[in-house]
Amino acid sequence: MLQKYQHCLVSLIMAGGVVFCWLGYMYSTSLSPNEGPSKYDEELTWHPVVLSDRSQRKQAMLMEPVRTDVLTVTPWLAPIVWEGTFDPQVIDEAFRSYNLTIATTVFAVGKYTRFLHALLESAEKHFMVGLNVQYYVFTDLPSHVPINMTLGVGRRLKVVKVPKFDRWQEISLRRMELIQTAIEEYIHQRANYIFCLDVDMIFHGRVGPEALGKLVAAIHPWFYWVPRSQYPYERRTISKAYIPQDHGDFYYQANIFGGAVEDVHRLTKTCREHLEMDKSAGVEAVWQEESHLNWYLWKNKPTKLLSPEYVWDDLRGQGAKEIKLVRFSSVIKNKAEVRENP
């Protein structure tokens, strides 16, 4: 009886931590502790989200342990978003009045342009519905971008021309640099948050403002049940992405990451610098930008984690009982056929 009581108490504390952390990050500014004003401060204004009395009552119901089969809060008290850990109506009501804009970057280079239409079409049905979204499509083939797609109110698409890359690895290596530059040149003036998506993905269900946070990462669908020793971190000390054995938290996938514009700018800038240092040393991290992303998120803990619902792999099928809803997934494809080189 005592063990059952202790289990319920722990579950209650974990569920309460999710709500507390979600509300807490909205009251924080986009600056890290001990930092002075940023050059972005004059363009963007950050507001706390205030819930109505009705929404507060509904949100309070989530203090009950609704998911005990999965981890819903990290050791540093960041919420992990799963189906059942939030009330969509409460979240939507809280964000509706703030007129937020979400910048969304997508790289569609070479044969990968074939996935763009399906991604954008599904995003219009499921991604940040009701909020302003600015799609930024980085491509070497602008004529392949479906610019005549019908987009919702407050949603726009901009094509950004990039050079053709000889190796698919080079696309991965350059993405951080190109996102950093885009933030500095125009995105910081137009958006409150930014998400960076892979193009060979498709939305199947809601990905809404419950996913917003200062620094947001998604847990890799192939590694969320395995021990940390099996994470495919970069283990060579010569690389700037090096994470020692017995270190690290989760293994994050680079198919989707995001957050407040300034926080993502800091992430992309650091990763770009480290990628350049590796290149100068003749080193390429085992999983290119994803390895550097994991290093950064090890050193700079994300304020919100997205469960594998938000970055599923269709190759895994639908058999995982803890996955109640696949929201965003990578499509099955012949990688050798779509990549510029093996």
Backbone hydrogen bonds, N-H to C=O, Kabsch-Sander energy under -0.5 kcal/mol:
donor,donor_aa,acceptor,acceptor_aa,energy
5,Y,1,M,-2.3
6,Q,2,L,-2.5
7,H,3,Q,-2.5
8,C,4,K,-2.2
9,L,5,Y,-2.3
10,V,6,Q,-2.5
11,S,7,H,-2.3
12,L,8,C,-2.3
13,I,9,L,-2.2
14,M,10,V,-2.5
15,A,11,S,-2.5
16,G,12,L,-2.4
17,G,13,I,-2.0
18,V,14,M,-1.5
19,V,15,A,-1.6
20,F,16,G,-2.8
21,C,17,G,-3.0
22,W,18,V,-2.3
23,L,19,V,-2.3
24,G,20,F,-2.6
25,Y,21,C,-2.5
26,M,22,W,-0.8
27,Y,23,L,-0.7
27,Y,24,G,-1.1
28,S,24,G,-0.7
28,S,25,Y,-0.6
35,E,32,S,-1.7
41,D,38,S,-1.1
43,E,40,Y,-1.1
44,L,40,Y,-1.7
50,V,48,P,-0.5
51,L,49,V,-0.5
56,Q,52,S,-2.7
57,R,53,D,-1.9
58,K,54,R,-2.0
59,Q,55,S,-3.0
60,A,56,Q,-2.1
61,M,57,R,-0.8
61,M,58,K,-0.6
62,L,59,Q,-1.5
63,M,60,A,-1.9
64,E,61,M,-1.6
66,V,64,E,-1.4
74,T,78,A,-2.6
77,L,74,T,-2.1
80,I,72,T,-2.3
81,V,79,P,-0.5
81,V,305,L,-2.7
82,W,80,I,-0.6
85,T,82,W,-2.1
91,I,87,D,-2.4
92,D,88,P,-2.7
93,E,89,Q,-2.3
94,A,90,V,-2.1
95,F,91,I,-1.7
96,R,92,D,-1.6
97,S,93,E,-0.5
98,Y,95,F,-1.7
99,N,96,R,-0.7
102,I,132,N,-3.1
103,A,101,T,-0.6
103,A,193,Y,-3.0
104,T,134,Q,-2.8
105,T,195,F,-2.3
106,V,136,Y,-2.5
107,F,197,L,-0.7
108,A,106,V,-0.6
108,A,138,F,-2.8
109,V,107,F,-0.5
111,K,338,V,-0.5
112,Y,109,V,-1.8
113,T,110,G,-1.5
114,R,111,K,-1.6
115,F,112,Y,-1.7
116,L,113,T,-1.4
117,H,113,T,-0.5
119,L,115,F,-1.9
120,L,116,L,-2.7
121,E,117,H,-2.7
122,S,118,A,-2.2
123,A,119,L,-2.3
124,E,120,L,-2.1
125,K,121,E,-0.6
125,K,122,S,-0.6
126,H,122,S,-1.7
127,F,123,A,-2.5
128,M,126,H,-0.7
128,M,207,V,-3.1
131,L,128,M,-2.1
132,N,100,L,-1.8
133,V,154,G,-1.1
134,Q,102,I,-2.1
135,Y,133,V,-0.6
135,Y,156,R,-3.1
136,Y,104,T,-3.2
137,V,135,Y,-0.6
137,V,158,K,-2.7
138,F,106,V,-3.1
138,F,136,Y,-0.7
139,T,137,V,-0.6
139,T,160,V,-2.3
144,H,141,L,-2.3
145,V,142,P,-1.6
147,I,145,V,-2.3
149,M,146,P,-1.5
151,L,149,M,-0.7
155,R,152,G,-1.7
156,R,133,V,-2.4
158,K,135,Y,-2.9
160,V,137,V,-3.3
161,K,159,V,-0.6
162,V,139,T,-2.3
170,E,167,R,-0.6
171,I,167,R,-1.0
172,S,168,W,-1.5
173,L,169,Q,-2.4
174,R,170,E,-2.2
175,R,171,I,-1.2
176,M,172,S,-0.6
178,L,174,R,-2.3
179,I,175,R,-2.5
180,Q,176,M,-2.4
181,T,177,E,-2.4
182,A,178,L,-2.1
183,I,179,I,-2.4
184,E,180,Q,-2.2
185,E,181,T,-2.3
186,Y,182,A,-2.4
187,I,182,A,-2.5
188,H,183,I,-2.0
189,Q,186,Y,-1.2
190,R,186,Y,-0.5
190,R,187,I,-1.6
191,A,187,I,-1.6
192,N,101,T,-2.5
193,Y,101,T,-1.8
194,I,259,G,-2.6
195,F,103,A,-2.7
196,C,257,F,-3.1
197,L,105,T,-2.8
197,L,195,F,-0.5
198,D,255,N,-1.9
199,V,107,F,-0.5
201,M,199,V,-1.6
202,I,329,S,-2.2
204,H,327,R,-3.0
205,G,327,R,-1.6
207,V,126,H,-2.3
211,A,208,G,-2.4
212,L,209,P,-1.5
216,V,258,G,-3.1
217,A,304,K,-1.7
218,A,253,Q,-0.5
218,A,256,I,-0.6
219,I,306,L,-2.6
220,H,251,Y,-2.8
223,F,220,H,-1.2
224,Y,220,H,-0.5
230,Q,227,P,-2.2
231,Y,228,R,-1.9
233,Y,231,Y,-1.3
234,E,241,A,-0.5
235,R,233,Y,-0.6
237,T,235,R,-0.5
239,S,236,R,-1.5
242,Y,239,S,-1.4
243,I,234,E,-2.4
247,H,244,P,-1.4
249,D,250,F,-0.6
252,Y,250,F,-0.6
253,Q,218,A,-2.1
256,I,253,Q,-0.8
257,F,196,C,-1.3
258,G,216,V,-2.1
259,G,194,I,-2.0
260,A,214,K,-1.2
261,V,192,N,-1.7
264,V,260,A,-2.4
265,H,261,V,-2.2
266,R,262,E,-2.0
267,L,263,D,-1.9
268,T,264,V,-2.9
269,K,265,H,-2.4
270,T,266,R,-2.1
271,C,267,L,-2.6
272,R,268,T,-2.5
273,E,269,K,-2.3
274,H,270,T,-2.3
275,L,271,C,-2.7
276,E,272,R,-2.4
277,M,273,E,-2.0
278,D,274,H,-2.4
279,K,275,L,-2.3
280,S,276,E,-2.3
281,A,277,M,-1.5
282,G,279,K,-1.3
283,V,278,D,-3.2
288,Q,285,A,-2.0
290,E,287,W,-1.7
291,S,287,W,-0.6
291,S,288,Q,-0.8
292,H,288,Q,-1.4
293,L,289,E,-2.7
294,N,290,E,-2.2
295,W,291,S,-1.8
296,Y,292,H,-2.5
297,L,293,L,-2.4
298,W,294,N,-1.4
299,K,295,W,-2.0
300,N,296,Y,-2.5
303,T,215,L,-1.6
304,K,215,L,-1.5
305,L,79,P,-2.7
306,L,217,A,-2.9
307,S,81,V,-1.8
310,Y,307,S,-2.4
311,V,308,P,-1.3
312,W,328,F,-2.3
314,D,312,W,-0.5
314,D,330,S,-1.8
316,R,313,D,-2.3
317,G,314,D,-1.4
319,G,316,R,-0.6
321,K,319,G,-0.6
323,I,320,A,-1.3
324,K,322,E,-1.1
327,R,309,E,-2.5
327,R,325,L,-0.7
328,F,309,E,-1.7
329,S,202,I,-2.3
330,S,312,W,-2.3
331,V,200,D,-1.7
335,K,333,K,-1.0
337,E,334,N,-0.8
338,V,334,N,-1.6
339,R,335,K,-2.0
